[in-house]
Amino acid sequence: MPVSIASASPANTGMLGFGHAICTALHVAALYFGAAYLLITIPAHLIYIAVALAKQDRARRVQIHR
């Protein structure tokens, strides 16, 4: 499931992109220091994506109820 930032506010859009950039840098560092570190960075990135999606869904529900 791709993370869509279309419905995110402009402030959150920058933070989502920054978070993905950090995760990508950590993936590259994990490859440099040993592929075993990917066992840490990949689940961390998946958790980050799940939290980001939950925040988007919560924000969307708040907008609908207003």
Secondary structure, 3 states (H helix, E strand, C coil): CCCCCCCCCHHHHHHHHHHHHHHHHHHHHHHHHCHHHHHHHHHHHHHHHHHHHHHHHHHHHHHHHC
